[in-house]
């Protein structure tokens, strides 16, 4: 299955294992809660989906890469204790608590969450001395003499033998005690995630043209050469920062993340072209409604790769405009909830102090979720921006301390109204950006494969889909219905012919 399906399988498993009956006992007893074993190529996102699964289930997460551990840190250190057997005293060997088990209790104490996921990565790459302890862990849910606390679901991950020389094959006895899931790289699934995480548009554009470069693992005379989703994501973050700093993005930089000589060189060359297309086709002007017949004519006679790049540039510009306004909507919703609560308590003390109390609560909520590992980047950004706005309102109230009650709240209401009016203007601009993109797409491509790509991209993007739930775009509805239906019909016909 792909990584998205694997994540859902983990979520479903956690929910099933943590379901309780009317007596508060787990419906599936611990002894029958098989550990989940994810097996898949390195760098495809096995670790990352654990964070997402923990957030969705609202449970804690403790993650370990087991290859960093020795037998002593995994099962504990031996010590001598006194025991009495049959009326006589003996010296017996016991073990201190495993570092891994101790970290679970520490996590429970830090977060206040009694249930969670224990994620052990690279479990089939352990040293020879640690291998028996790992088998015991999978079979008995314990390290040494110390059991994993009830309410903690075990998920392990490993790489198939072809990717790692250190891999140890599990025997049938062990495999018969785990829930094995094979995970395969899948670009279309990763693309959804990449859009939501706002990865660099040049990377997404390149991979639209070269799907096969999304994941590559080759053995050459010079050793392993590879490109992985992890590499593309980390490269994306670095490119964003380099662009802000005005630094050059070179082939050497790309090669530090995409360790496949041909792909890294090819992408570095594509990035230069991508920047050139941005300027040559005046993408910013097109998305402001300054359509140019010369640009339409130019792209209609361009190579396929160039046309696809222009489509992706248009989509990227549209997506950024929509993403900005949708994130701002989430900020205003958080602010509105606070102001609504503030209005309901106008009579209870100083309004500025009451607002500062709500700000304090909002900050505490953020810190708590961050400590629990349940805070997504998007939510973190929204809370921070909401706090900034609310702090501005608190300053406003302090500047007019002589005003109290309903009159004081009117000051805040007016300030919020201006913020909302500004957001409504940006909403209209985002809608216009989408319409201008369609104007150019219709003039240059009309009912072509490029239009299918543009509409498919919209359907894949998290923010665009949410935006179009409210914004009425007649052309999106029409092309989405006609072109994508026709595309699916052609695929079905080709499949029938093959059969």
C-alpha positions as CSV (number, residue, x, y, z in Angstrom):
1,X,0.0,0.0,0.0
2,X,1.1,3.6,-0.4
3,X,2.1,5.8,2.6
4,X,-1.3,7.4,2.9
5,X,-3.0,4.1,3.2
6,X,-0.4,2.9,5.6
7,X,-1.0,5.9,7.8
8,X,-4.7,5.3,7.8
9,X,-4.0,1.6,8.7
10,X,-2.0,2.8,11.7
11,X,-4.7,5.2,12.8
12,X,-7.4,2.5,12.5
13,X,-5.2,0.1,14.4
14,X,-4.5,2.6,17.3
15,X,-8.2,3.4,17.5
16,X,-9.1,-0.3,17.6
17,X,-6.5,-1.2,20.2
18,X,-7.5,1.7,22.5
19,X,-11.2,1.0,22.3
20,X,-12.6,0.2,25.7
21,X,-15.7,-1.7,26.9
22,X,-18.3,-0.6,29.4
23,X,-16.0,-1.7,32.2
24,X,-13.1,0.5,31.1
25,X,-11.1,-2.5,29.8
26,X,-9.5,-2.7,26.3
27,X,-11.8,-4.6,24.0
28,X,-8.7,-6.3,22.4
29,X,-6.5,-7.5,25.3
30,X,-2.8,-6.4,25.3
31,X,-1.7,-10.0,24.6
32,X,-3.7,-9.9,21.3
33,X,-2.6,-6.4,20.2
34,X,-0.1,-7.3,17.5
35,X,2.7,-4.7,17.0
36,X,2.4,-3.0,13.6
37,X,5.5,-3.7,11.4
38,X,6.0,-1.2,8.5
39,X,8.4,-2.5,5.9
40,X,9.4,-0.1,3.1
41,X,12.2,1.6,1.3
42,X,14.2,4.3,3.2
43,X,13.1,7.9,3.0
44,X,9.5,7.4,1.9
45,X,8.0,8.9,5.1
46,X,7.4,6.0,7.5
47,X,8.6,8.1,10.5
48,X,6.6,11.1,9.5
49,X,3.3,9.3,9.3
50,X,3.7,8.3,12.9
51,X,3.6,12.0,14.0
52,X,0.5,12.5,11.8
53,X,-1.2,9.3,13.2
54,X,-0.5,10.4,16.8
55,X,-2.0,13.8,16.2
56,X,-5.1,12.4,14.5
57,X,-5.6,9.9,17.4
58,X,-4.8,12.5,20.1
59,X,-2.2,10.3,21.8
60,X,1.4,10.7,22.8
61,X,4.3,9.5,20.7
62,X,7.7,8.2,21.7
63,X,10.1,7.5,18.7
64,X,13.4,5.7,18.8
65,X,15.9,4.6,16.1
66,X,17.0,1.3,17.7
67,X,20.3,1.1,15.8
68,X,21.5,3.9,18.2
69,X,21.0,1.7,21.2
70,X,23.1,-1.0,22.9
71,X,21.8,-4.0,24.6
72,X,22.3,-2.3,28.0
73,X,20.3,0.9,27.1
74,X,17.5,-1.2,25.6
75,X,17.0,-3.7,28.4
76,X,18.7,-2.0,31.3
77,X,21.8,-2.4,33.4
78,X,22.3,-5.5,35.7
79,X,22.5,-5.0,39.4
80,X,22.6,-7.5,42.4
81,X,19.7,-7.6,44.8
82,X,18.9,-9.8,47.8
83,X,16.1,-12.3,47.4
84,X,14.7,-14.9,49.9
85,X,13.8,-18.3,48.5
86,X,12.7,-21.2,50.8
87,X,13.7,-19.3,53.9
88,X,17.2,-18.6,52.7
89,X,18.7,-15.4,51.3
90,X,20.2,-15.3,47.8
91,X,21.9,-12.8,45.6
92,X,20.0,-12.3,42.4
93,X,20.6,-10.4,39.2
94,X,18.0,-7.7,38.3
95,X,17.9,-5.0,35.7
96,X,17.4,-1.3,35.9
97,X,14.5,0.0,33.8
98,X,15.1,0.1,30.1
99,X,15.8,3.6,28.8
100,X,13.0,3.1,26.2
101,X,10.4,2.1,28.8
102,X,11.5,4.9,31.1
103,X,11.0,7.4,28.2
104,X,7.4,6.3,27.9
105,X,6.7,7.0,31.6
106,X,8.5,10.4,31.2
107,X,6.4,11.2,28.2
108,X,3.2,10.3,30.1
109,X,4.3,12.6,32.9
110,X,5.2,15.5,30.6
111,X,2.1,15.4,28.5
112,X,-0.5,14.0,30.9
113,X,-1.5,11.5,28.2
114,X,-1.7,7.9,29.4
115,X,-2.0,6.4,25.9
116,X,0.3,6.6,23.0
117,X,2.4,5.1,20.2
118,X,5.9,3.6,20.8
119,X,7.6,3.8,17.4
120,X,10.8,1.9,16.9
121,X,12.6,2.5,13.6
122,X,15.1,0.3,11.8
123,X,14.1,-2.6,14.0
124,X,15.5,-5.2,11.6
125,X,19.0,-3.5,11.5
126,X,20.0,-4.1,15.2
127,X,23.3,-5.5,16.3
128,X,23.7,-9.3,16.9
129,X,23.7,-8.7,20.7
130,X,20.5,-6.7,20.6
131,X,18.6,-8.9,18.1
132,X,17.2,-11.4,20.8
133,X,15.9,-8.4,22.8
134,X,14.1,-7.0,19.7
135,X,12.4,-10.4,19.1
136,X,11.3,-10.5,22.7
137,X,10.0,-6.9,22.3
138,X,7.9,-7.8,19.3
139,X,6.6,-11.1,20.8
140,X,6.1,-10.1,24.5
141,X,5.9,-6.3,24.4
142,X,8.7,-5.9,26.9
143,X,12.3,-4.9,27.2
144,X,14.1,-7.2,29.6
145,X,11.9,-7.5,32.7
146,X,9.9,-4.3,32.0
147,X,6.7,-4.4,30.0
148,X,5.4,-1.6,27.8
149,X,2.6,0.2,29.7
150,X,-0.9,-0.7,28.8
151,X,-2.5,1.8,26.4
152,X,0.7,2.1,24.3
153,X,0.6,0.7,20.8
154,X,3.8,-0.6,19.4
155,X,4.7,0.3,15.8
156,X,8.0,-0.8,14.3
157,X,9.6,0.0,10.9
158,X,12.3,-1.4,8.9
159,X,13.9,-1.6,5.4
160,X,13.7,-4.6,3.1
161,X,17.1,-6.4,2.7
162,X,17.8,-4.9,-0.8
163,X,18.2,-1.5,0.8
164,X,20.4,-2.3,3.8
165,X,23.1,-4.9,4.2
166,X,22.5,-4.9,8.0
167,X,19.0,-6.2,7.7
168,X,18.1,-9.3,9.6
169,X,15.3,-11.5,8.4
170,X,12.6,-12.2,11.0
171,X,11.6,-15.8,11.5
172,X,8.1,-17.1,11.0
173,X,7.5,-17.2,14.8
174,X,8.1,-13.5,15.0
175,X,6.2,-12.6,11.8
176,X,3.2,-14.5,13.1
177,X,3.0,-12.1,16.0
178,X,3.0,-8.8,14.1
179,X,0.7,-7.0,11.8
180,X,2.9,-6.6,8.7
181,X,2.3,-3.7,6.3
182,X,4.4,-3.3,3.1
183,X,4.7,0.3,2.1
184,X,5.6,1.4,-1.5
185,X,6.6,4.9,-2.8
186,X,3.7,6.6,-4.5
187,X,4.1,10.0,-6.1
188,X,0.5,11.0,-6.4
189,X,-0.1,10.4,-2.7
190,X,3.1,12.3,-1.8
191,X,2.0,15.2,-4.0
192,X,-1.1,15.8,-1.9
193,X,1.1,16.0,1.2
194,X,3.6,18.2,-0.6
195,X,0.9,20.7,-1.6
196,X,-0.4,20.9,1.9
197,X,3.1,21.4,3.3
198,X,3.8,24.1,0.7
199,X,6.9,22.6,-0.8
200,X,8.9,24.5,-3.3
201,X,6.9,24.8,-6.6
202,X,10.0,24.1,-8.7
203,X,10.4,20.7,-7.1
204,X,6.7,19.9,-7.7
205,X,6.8,21.2,-11.3
206,X,9.9,19.1,-12.0
207,X,8.4,15.9,-10.5
208,X,5.2,16.5,-12.5
209,X,7.4,16.1,-15.6
210,X,9.6,13.3,-14.1
211,X,7.5,11.2,-11.8
212,X,10.1,8.4,-11.9
213,X,12.6,10.7,-10.3
214,X,10.5,11.1,-7.2
215,X,12.0,7.9,-5.8
216,X,15.1,6.2,-7.2
217,X,17.5,3.7,-5.6
218,X,20.3,2.4,-7.9
219,X,23.5,0.5,-7.3
220,X,26.3,1.6,-9.5
221,X,30.1,0.9,-9.7
222,X,30.5,4.1,-7.5
223,X,28.0,2.8,-4.9
224,X,24.4,3.7,-4.1
225,X,22.7,6.6,-5.9
226,X,19.3,7.6,-4.6
227,X,16.6,10.2,-4.6
228,X,13.9,10.0,-1.8
229,X,10.8,11.9,-0.7
230,X,12.7,12.8,2.4
231,X,15.5,14.3,0.3
232,X,13.1,16.3,-1.8
233,X,11.3,17.7,1.3
234,X,14.5,18.7,3.0
235,X,15.8,20.3,-0.2
236,X,12.6,22.3,-0.5
237,X,13.1,23.8,3.0
238,X,16.7,24.7,2.2
239,X,15.7,26.3,-1.1
240,X,13.1,28.5,0.5
241,X,15.6,29.8,3.0
242,X,18.4,30.2,0.4
243,X,16.0,32.3,-1.8
244,X,15.1,34.5,1.2
245,X,18.8,35.0,1.9
246,X,19.5,35.7,-1.8
247,X,21.9,32.8,-2.0
248,X,22.4,30.7,-5.2
249,X,20.9,27.3,-5.5
250,X,23.6,25.3,-7.2
251,X,24.0,21.8,-8.5
252,X,26.3,21.1,-5.5
253,X,23.5,22.1,-3.1
254,X,21.0,19.9,-4.8
255,X,23.4,17.0,-4.8
256,X,23.8,17.2,-1.0
257,X,20.1,16.2,-0.7
258,X,19.4,14.3,-3.9
259,X,22.3,11.9,-4.0
260,X,21.7,10.7,-7.5
261,X,24.1,12.4,-9.9
262,X,21.8,12.4,-13.0
263,X,18.7,13.5,-11.2
264,X,20.4,16.2,-9.1
265,X,22.1,17.7,-12.1
266,X,18.9,17.5,-14.2
267,X,16.9,19.3,-11.4
268,X,19.5,22.0,-11.0
269,X,19.3,22.7,-14.7
270,X,15.5,22.6,-14.5
271,X,15.5,25.1,-11.6
272,X,17.4,27.6,-13.8
273,X,14.8,27.2,-16.6
274,X,12.0,27.4,-14.1
275,X,13.3,30.8,-12.9
276,X,13.7,31.9,-16.5
277,X,10.1,30.9,-17.4
278,X,8.8,32.9,-14.4
279,X,10.3,36.0,-15.9
280,X,9.9,35.2,-19.6
281,X,6.2,34.5,-19.3
282,X,5.5,37.3,-16.9
283,X,3.6,35.0,-14.6
284,X,3.0,37.6,-12.0
285,X,1.4,40.0,-14.5
286,X,-0.8,37.2,-16.0
287,X,-2.2,36.4,-12.5
288,X,-3.0,40.1,-12.1
289,X,-5.2,40.0,-15.2
290,X,-2.6,41.5,-17.6
291,X,-3.1,38.8,-20.2
292,X,-0.7,39.0,-23.2
293,X,-1.4,37.7,-26.7
294,X,2.3,37.4,-27.2
295,X,2.7,35.1,-24.2
296,X,-0.3,33.0,-25.3
297,X,1.3,32.6,-28.8
298,X,4.7,31.8,-27.3
299,X,3.5,29.1,-25.0
300,X,1.3,27.5,-27.6
301,X,4.4,26.9,-29.8
302,X,6.6,25.8,-26.9
303,X,7.9,22.3,-26.1
304,X,5.8,20.0,-23.9
305,X,8.2,20.4,-21.0
306,X,8.0,24.2,-21.3
307,X,4.2,24.2,-21.5
308,X,3.9,22.0,-18.4
309,X,6.3,24.3,-16.5
310,X,4.2,27.3,-17.4
311,X,1.1,25.5,-16.2
312,X,2.7,24.7,-12.9
313,X,3.9,28.3,-12.5
314,X,0.3,29.5,-13.0
315,X,-1.0,26.9,-10.6
316,X,1.7,27.7,-8.0
317,X,0.9,31.4,-8.1
318,X,-2.8,30.6,-7.7
319,X,-2.2,28.1,-4.9
320,X,-0.1,30.6,-3.0
321,X,-2.8,33.3,-3.2
322,X,-5.5,30.8,-2.1
323,X,-3.3,29.4,0.7
324,X,-2.6,32.8,2.1
325,X,-6.3,33.8,2.3
326,X,-7.4,30.4,3.8
327,X,-4.7,30.5,6.5
328,X,-5.9,34.1,7.3
329,X,-9.4,32.8,7.6
330,X,-8.4,30.3,10.2
331,X,-6.6,33.0,12.1
332,X,-9.8,35.2,12.1
333,X,-11.9,32.3,13.2
334,X,-9.7,31.8,16.3
335,X,-9.8,35.5,17.1
336,X,-13.6,35.6,16.6
337,X,-14.0,32.7,19.1
338,X,-12.1,34.7,21.7
339,X,-14.0,37.9,21.0
340,X,-17.3,36.0,21.3
341,X,-16.3,34.7,24.7
342,X,-15.1,38.2,25.7
343,X,-18.5,39.7,24.8
344,X,-20.4,37.2,26.8
345,X,-18.4,38.3,29.9
346,X,-18.5,42.1,29.5
347,X,-19.6,42.5,33.1
348,X,-16.9,40.5,34.7
349,X,-14.1,42.9,35.5
350,X,-11.7,45.0,33.4
351,X,-12.0,44.2,29.7
352,X,-8.3,44.5,28.9
353,X,-7.5,42.1,31.7
354,X,-10.1,39.6,30.6
355,X,-8.7,39.7,27.1
356,X,-5.2,39.1,28.4
357,X,-6.5,36.1,30.3
358,X,-7.9,34.7,27.1
359,X,-4.6,35.3,25.3
360,X,-2.8,33.5,28.2
361,X,-5.1,30.5,27.8
362,X,-4.5,30.4,24.1
363,X,-0.8,30.4,24.6
364,X,-1.1,27.7,27.2
365,X,-3.2,25.6,24.8
366,X,-0.5,26.0,22.1
367,X,2.4,25.1,24.5
368,X,0.5,22.0,25.8
369,X,-0.3,20.7,22.3
370,X,3.3,21.4,21.3
371,X,4.6,19.4,24.3
372,X,2.3,16.6,23.5
373,X,3.5,16.5,19.9
374,X,0.0,17.2,18.7
375,X,0.6,20.6,17.1
376,X,0.7,20.8,13.3
377,X,2.8,23.5,11.7
378,X,-0.4,25.1,10.2
379,X,-2.2,25.3,13.5
380,X,1.0,26.6,15.2
381,X,1.2,29.4,12.7
382,X,-2.5,30.3,13.0
383,X,-2.4,30.4,16.8
384,X,0.7,32.7,16.8
385,X,-0.9,35.1,14.3
386,X,-4.2,35.1,16.3
387,X,-2.2,35.9,19.5
388,X,-0.5,38.8,17.8
389,X,-3.9,40.3,16.7
390,X,-5.4,39.8,20.2
391,X,-2.4,41.4,21.8
392,X,-2.9,44.4,19.5
393,X,-6.5,44.6,20.7
394,X,-5.4,44.4,24.4
395,X,-3.0,47.3,23.8
396,X,-5.9,49.3,22.2
397,X,-8.0,48.8,25.3
398,X,-5.2,49.9,27.6
399,X,-4.7,53.0,25.6
400,X,-8.4,53.8,26.2
401,X,-8.6,52.6,29.8
402,X,-11.2,55.3,30.6
403,X,-13.7,53.4,28.4
404,X,-15.3,50.3,29.8
405,X,-18.1,47.7,29.1
406,X,-19.9,47.7,25.8
407,X,-18.2,50.9,24.6
408,X,-14.8,49.4,25.1
409,X,-15.8,46.2,23.3
410,X,-17.0,48.4,20.4
411,X,-13.3,49.5,20.0
412,X,-12.2,45.9,19.6
413,X,-15.2,45.1,17.3
414,X,-14.2,48.0,15.0
415,X,-10.6,46.9,14.9
416,X,-11.7,43.3,14.1
417,X,-14.0,44.6,11.4
418,X,-11.2,46.3,9.7
419,X,-9.2,43.1,9.8
420,X,-12.1,41.2,8.3
421,X,-12.6,43.8,5.6
422,X,-9.0,43.4,4.6
423,X,-9.3,39.7,4.5
424,X,-12.5,40.0,2.3
425,X,-10.5,42.1,-0.1
426,X,-7.8,39.4,-0.2
427,X,-10.5,36.7,-0.7
428,X,-11.7,38.6,-3.8
429,X,-8.1,38.9,-5.0
430,X,-7.6,35.2,-4.6
431,X,-10.7,34.5,-6.6
432,X,-9.6,37.0,-9.3
433,X,-6.2,35.2,-9.4
434,X,-7.9,31.9,-10.1
435,X,-10.1,33.5,-12.8
436,X,-7.1,35.2,-14.5
437,X,-5.3,31.8,-14.5
438,X,-8.2,30.3,-16.2
439,X,-8.3,33.2,-18.7
440,X,-4.7,32.4,-19.8
441,X,-5.2,28.7,-19.7
442,X,-8.3,28.9,-22.0
443,X,-6.5,31.3,-24.4
444,X,-3.4,29.1,-24.6
445,X,-4.6,25.5,-24.2
446,X,-8.4,25.3,-23.9
447,X,-9.6,21.7,-23.7
448,X,-6.1,20.2,-23.7
449,X,-4.1,17.9,-21.5
450,X,-2.5,21.0,-19.9
451,X,-6.0,22.1,-18.7
452,X,-6.5,18.6,-17.2
453,X,-3.2,19.0,-15.3
454,X,-4.2,22.5,-14.0
455,X,-7.7,21.3,-12.8
456,X,-6.2,18.1,-11.4
457,X,-3.7,20.2,-9.4
458,X,-6.6,22.2,-7.9
459,X,-8.3,19.0,-6.9
460,X,-5.2,17.8,-5.2
461,X,-4.5,20.9,-3.2
462,X,-5.9,21.1,0.3
463,X,-6.4,24.8,0.4
464,X,-7.8,25.1,-3.2
465,X,-10.4,22.5,-2.4
466,X,-11.5,24.3,0.8
467,X,-11.5,27.6,-1.1
468,X,-13.8,26.3,-3.8
469,X,-16.3,25.0,-1.3
470,X,-17.3,28.6,-0.9
471,X,-16.0,30.5,-3.9
472,X,-18.1,29.8,-7.0
473,X,-15.9,29.3,-10.1
474,X,-18.0,28.3,-13.0
475,X,-15.1,27.3,-15.2
476,X,-13.6,25.1,-12.6
477,X,-16.9,23.3,-12.2
478,X,-17.2,22.9,-16.0
479,X,-13.7,21.7,-16.7
480,X,-13.6,19.5,-13.7
481,X,-16.8,17.8,-14.9
482,X,-16.0,17.6,-18.6
483,X,-12.2,17.2,-18.9
484,X,-11.6,14.9,-15.9
485,X,-14.5,12.7,-16.8
486,X,-13.2,12.4,-20.4
487,X,-9.7,11.6,-19.0
488,X,-11.1,8.8,-16.9
489,X,-13.1,7.5,-19.8
490,X,-10.0,7.4,-22.0
491,X,-8.1,5.5,-19.3
492,X,-11.0,2.9,-19.0
493,X,-11.0,2.5,-22.8
494,X,-7.3,1.9,-22.9
495,X,-7.6,-0.6,-20.1
496,X,-10.4,-2.5,-21.9
497,X,-8.2,-2.6,-25.0
498,X,-5.3,-4.0,-23.0
499,X,-7.5,-6.7,-21.5
